[in-house]
Amino acid sequence: MLPGFKDYTVAVETSSTEGEEEGIVEREIVAHVTTSEALGAHDRHIARKLIDLNVPELDRVEFDVK
């Protein structure tokens, strides 16, 4: 599929604001991709498109090399 592509996980990250608007929670759906080698911009774009097929509400993709 992609060079060095191992797997990916999807998680929901949440954060809350402080101050006047306390209690407002922001949620992002994030995919964490693990590869055995760094991916170039084109391969990252392809990975994002492939993950979007399974997770259409995806907000962000993060890449890790291991």
Secondary structure, DSSP 8 states (H G I E B T S, - for coil): --TTEEEEEEEEEEEE--STTTT-EEEEEEEEEEESS---HHHHHHHHHHHHHH-TT--EEEEEE-
